[in-house]
Amino acid sequence: MSKILPLSKRQRVIVSILFSVLILAAIIVTGSLIGEERMAIQLASKHQAPSLEHPFGTDWLGRDMLVRTVKGLTISMGIGVLAAFASTIIAFALSILSILNKTLDRMVTSLIDLFLSVPHIVMLLLLSFVFGGGYKGVIIGLSLTHWPSLTRLLRSELLQIKSKEFVTISYRLGKKKLWIIMHHFIPHVLPQMFVGFLLLFPHAILHEAAITFLGFGLPPEQPAIGIILAESMRYLSVGMWWLALFPGFSLVIMVTLFDALGKNLRVFIDPFHS
Amino acid sequence: MKKLIGIALVLFLLLVACSKQLDETNADKQTAEARKNELILAIGSEPEDGFDPTLGWGRYGNPLFQSTLFTYDADFQIKYDLAESYEVSRDGLEWTIKIRQDVLFADGELLDAKDVVFTFNKTKNSASVVDLNNMKKIEAKDEFTIQITLQEPDSTFIYTLATTGIVPEHAYSNTYKENPIGSGPYQLVQWEKGQQIIVKANPNYYRKQPYFQKLTFLFLSEDAAFAAAKAGQVDVVSVPAASGESKIEGMRLIQLKSVDNRGVMLPYVVSSGETEDHFPIGNDVTADIAIRKAMNMAIDRQLLVDGILNGFGTPAYSVADGLPWWNEVTVIEDNRVEEAKFTLEKAGWKLQDNGIRAKDGIEASISLVYPAGDQIRQSLSLAFAEMVEPLGVKVTPKGKSWNEIEKVMYSQPVMMGWGSHSPLEMYHLYSSSTKGIGYYNANYYSNANVDNYMNKALRTTSQGEAMKWWKKAQWDGETGFSAKGDAPWIWLVNVDHLYFVNEKLDIGKQKIQPHGHGWPITDFISDWHWKE
């Protein structure tokens, strides 16, 4: 790219951020504009291979797969936002707790270790099952399992800040802990939190698709990507490859975009970090 | 990022693996000559409870290893099998059955009245799907005569006799279900759990020896079975409706009519209290007969058959289409949307601004619950919702597990499926006496006239008479439980059972297939043969 367009590294980062945001926004906008009637059953046009009229083909009930895929991506994004947001809040709260005193710190670190030692997907299945499955189960499950690595990051960040001179001076000047948290800690970790939030996103979306695929996630009448993939399985053997390929590929693209967005944003906010 | 791509890859690989999975153990190709008198079948799932008739084995179709007192032919006429003659006393309570004297079990022991008595006592006392509560006692009058005394006359008892395989008293133990010994056409050689069973012809079989001396039943998933058929490794394979349009070289498609029906069970009473387990009963919308009738009228059943079953099915109008106890007049003309709207309008269901009708402050908005893993029922539910939408009735399909369905089935419409070879099922579905008992009459249907007809059908000693009363219970010109009468169900489709069969194999005429795909096709397996 640098050869075609004479851009600095920073400009390139900005361009790719804009690119990701644009595409993701386009998905959200089209997804939320799609009404029920666009996903209606059209028994006359079922089992159609991709064509100009149906770029992603149609399924066994004649529903347009492009429409279902976009709708599914929007649903996934909605769930991703909620879950990643809740996870970030949990991570932040726990990291603040951990710098308050030694005992709390030990408890938080062992909690992190505990969550990281159990296979993620197993934990997720268990939690979403316990909370009754469906939307609620998935969102709670995702929120409760995605915080550990971010907490670890924020905690070490906060520990660094805590030993900085300006913080110790604030202590000496008799400022309250709450004041220090509000004026020193939060402003410093806010960018980290934002990037962390964006990087949790693709994880949450993929995990949502995975447990939905396994039948423990969203209800089957939703066009979530996991459902679409699970449904497509029984049609693969009769040669309807487009049912799995395009939705799966779209999911991978969306996840990659989010990942790129998060990483570029980190470079943008904190160019000298690594 | 690497991890993310990893997860995405695993998702894809899982898909590919699931569709390509093949059973290697049975993959060794054999030439047609080498297995001239043997067959390999992949027709269904492994029976979880094993092969013990007293626990329910053979209830649908043929017990294979055991034989029964009576049997039906392809037209549902009762024929003798082990029995030679039978008599029912005038009050319908005493059944006297004489059995053949020349029948040996596969181990060479004689089958006599004691074995029959043992079988039925064992079945009665086992906690299985077979309900023998009506049987008061069974005793051996002499070596080859059995007398059964019933609590109440029951014309459907003959169907129980026709589906219960006789087990040997001397060889029965706790492990019988894994080592079945019986007097049927085949005997078990080997059962590799989760993979296959191998059976061979029973040399002591008292009828004509089966043509095929050895059968191998593979337990494969749908996809694996289909792949095995394509590779030419099986002679008979059951396939879902989605695969019906594909071609397999060297095999032909056999499409068997069935009473394996799907329909919507509608709660019949208004919201009223709870069951013993504290689940709500009744639904204010579907308790209105106008709603039930209008939906019954508006559905386009043929479109469901063509669209969802790929044409491999028939429209369903009752729980027993095509069986001897079915009343043909229950076939209604459907796809009458305008008339259905008129029915609703007349009953006071007025269209609101949001396009949904309402009456007395109750909106015509209902859920339709279906078992989440069942794609045919899911598709039917979605299509059903769209078909009744123009009426101003809002139906929201909801996929749930069976556990969850058991909690809501008394108060919400459910996409169910039935279809048995005995009219007793009809009794269980529509009788007041089974209200709220298990899945049967979960919608709390009750109609005194229907009860009266069905009791008469049960009490009579003549099969002809019984058929007459069963038919009246469905529609007697004024009332009944069919769509013409109270319409507590909306029957939608009967799902054809599809099999790909080696094109040289002749499996003869088959019965109308019951609920449950797979084993029923083995019904006349001892008559199967290669075509000349």
Chai-1 contact restraints between the chains, C-beta under 6 A:
chainA,res_idxA,chainB,res_idxB,connection_type,confidence,min_distance_angstrom,max_distance_angstrom,comment,restraint_id
A,I41,B,L382,contact,1.0,0.0,6.0,A-B,restraint_1
A,I41,B,A383,contact,1.0,0.0,6.0,A-B,restraint_2
A,I41,B,E386,contact,1.0,0.0,6.0,A-B,restraint_3
A,L43,B,G307,contact,1.0,0.0,6.0,A-B,restraint_4
A,L61,B,S379,contact,1.0,0.0,6.0,A-B,restraint_5
A,P202,B,L4,contact,1.0,0.0,6.0,A-B,restraint_6
A,L206,B,I7,contact,1.0,0.0,6.0,A-B,restraint_7
A,P219,B,G399,contact,1.0,0.0,6.0,A-B,restraint_8
A,P220,B,A372,contact,1.0,0.0,6.0,A-B,restraint_9
A,P220,B,Q378,contact,1.0,0.0,6.0,A-B,restraint_10
A,P220,B,G399,contact,1.0,0.0,6.0,A-B,restraint_11
A,E221,B,P397,contact,1.0,0.0,6.0,A-B,restraint_12
A,E221,B,G399,contact,1.0,0.0,6.0,A-B,restraint_13
A,M233,B,C18,contact,1.0,0.0,6.0,A-B,restraint_14
A,L236,B,S19,contact,1.0,0.0,6.0,A-B,restraint_15
A,S237,B,S19,contact,1.0,0.0,6.0,A-B,restraint_16
A,S237,B,D223,contact,1.0,0.0,6.0,A-B,restraint_17
A,S237,B,F226,contact,1.0,0.0,6.0,A-B,restraint_18
A,V238,B,S243,contact,1.0,0.0,6.0,A-B,restraint_19
A,V238,B,S246,contact,1.0,0.0,6.0,A-B,restraint_20
A,A244,B,L15,contact,1.0,0.0,6.0,A-B,restraint_21
A,V252,B,A8,contact,1.0,0.0,6.0,A-B,restraint_22
A,V255,B,L4,contact,1.0,0.0,6.0,A-B,restraint_23
A,D259,B,M1,contact,1.0,0.0,6.0,A-B,restraint_24
